[in-house]
Amino acid sequence: MLKKIKEYKEWLVIAVGIISIIWSASLRYHGFLDKYDELVNTIKTTQQMALKSVIWSEEIPIGERASACDVYLNAGYNSLTKQQCDLILKKGANQGIFSYVEKGSEIYEYSSYINDDYIRNHLIKLFTY
């Protein structure tokens, strides 16, 4: 009987050791994931601020600003900067940077600067309402 208790005690020590190793590894992994999430959030914030700087800067060419608007809006950011993007697209159209051909009730856009479907569709929406 004493021999069996000793054997169970050994197995219990081994089980506790394995559980401790797994617990320790999971805590380290969790810490790594927390740092990774923090890094991703910092990168997203930096990207958003960089795009806003390009969009709001009057010194940057309108084609570059429209391209930054495309990235900004596709990333799901939404603020007063979205309204600025609408103004940039209208300003570019009025200056002839974006060319339009009207066919029926729709406006078709083509541009030498931007060949992105999102901006094309956004411009069509802006000028058909």
C-alpha positions in Angstrom: 0.0 0.0 0.0 2.8 2.4 0.9 4.5 1.5 -2.4 1.3 2.5 -4.3 1.1 5.8 -2.5 4.7 6.6 -3.4 3.9 5.7 -7.1 0.9 7.9 -7.2 2.9 10.7 -5.6 5.5 10.4 -8.3 2.8 10.6 -11.0 1.3 13.5 -9.3 4.6 15.4 -9.2 5.1 14.6 -13.0 1.6 15.8 -13.8 2.0 19.0 -11.8 5.3 19.6 -13.5 3.8 19.2 -17.0 0.9 21.4 -16.1 3.3 24.1 -14.8 5.3 24.0 -18.0 2.2 24.3 -20.2 0.9 27.1 -18.0 4.2 29.0 -18.2 4.3 28.6 -22.0 0.8 29.8 -22.4 1.5 32.9 -20.3 4.6 33.7 -22.4 2.6 33.2 -25.6 -0.2 35.5 -24.2 2.4 38.2 -23.4 3.7 37.9 -27.0 0.2 38.3 -28.4 -0.4 41.4 -26.3 2.8 43.0 -27.6 1.9 42.0 -31.1 -1.6 43.6 -30.8 -0.1 46.7 -29.4 2.4 46.9 -32.3 -0.4 46.4 -34.9 -2.5 49.1 -33.2 0.5 51.5 -33.3 1.1 50.8 -37.0 -2.6 51.4 -37.8 -2.6 54.7 -36.0 0.6 55.7 -37.7 -0.9 54.8 -41.1 -4.1 56.7 -40.4 -2.2 59.8 -39.3 0.2 59.7 -42.3 -2.8 59.4 -44.7 -4.6 62.3 -42.9 -1.4 64.4 -43.3 -1.3 63.7 -47.0 -5.1 64.3 -47.5 -5.1 67.6 -45.6 -1.9 69.0 -47.1 -2.5 71.6 -49.8 1.1 71.3 -51.0 0.7 67.7 -52.2 -0.6 67.2 -55.7 -4.3 66.4 -55.9 -3.7 63.0 -57.6 -1.6 61.9 -54.6 -4.2 63.2 -52.2 -6.9 61.3 -54.0 -4.9 58.2 -53.9 -4.4 58.6 -50.1 -8.2 59.1 -49.8 -8.7 55.8 -51.5 -6.4 54.0 -49.1 -7.9 55.9 -46.1 -11.5 55.0 -47.0 -10.8 51.4 -48.0 -9.1 50.9 -44.6 -12.5 51.8 -43.0 -11.4 55.1 -41.4 -14.3 57.6 -41.2 -14.2 61.1 -39.9 -14.1 64.7 -41.2 -11.3 63.5 -43.5 -13.9 61.6 -45.5 -15.7 64.9 -46.3 -12.3 66.3 -47.2 -11.8 63.4 -49.6 -15.1 64.2 -51.3 -13.9 67.8 -51.7 -10.6 66.7 -53.1 -12.4 64.5 -55.7 -14.7 67.3 -56.7 -11.8 69.8 -56.9 -9.9 67.3 -59.1 -12.8 66.9 -61.4 -13.3 70.7 -61.6 -9.6 71.2 -62.4 -9.8 68.6 -65.1 -7.4 66.1 -63.4 -10.1 63.5 -63.5 -11.8 63.3 -66.9 -15.5 62.4 -67.4 -17.7 61.3 -70.3 -21.4 61.6 -69.7 -23.5 58.8 -71.2 -27.2 58.9 -70.5 -27.9 59.5 -66.8 -24.5 58.0 -65.6 -21.1 59.5 -65.6 -18.1 57.4 -66.6 -14.7 58.4 -65.3 -11.2 57.7 -66.5 -8.1 59.1 -65.1 -4.4 59.1 -65.9 -3.6 59.3 -62.2 -5.9 56.8 -60.6 -7.2 53.5 -61.9 -8.9 52.3 -58.7 -12.4 51.0 -58.8 -13.3 52.5 -55.5 -12.5 56.0 -56.5 -14.1 55.5 -59.9 -17.3 54.4 -58.2 -17.1 57.1 -55.5 -16.8 59.8 -58.2 -19.7 58.4 -60.1 -21.8 58.5 -56.9 -20.7 62.1 -56.2 -21.6 63.4 -59.6 -24.9 61.5 -60.2 -26.7 62.8 -57.2 
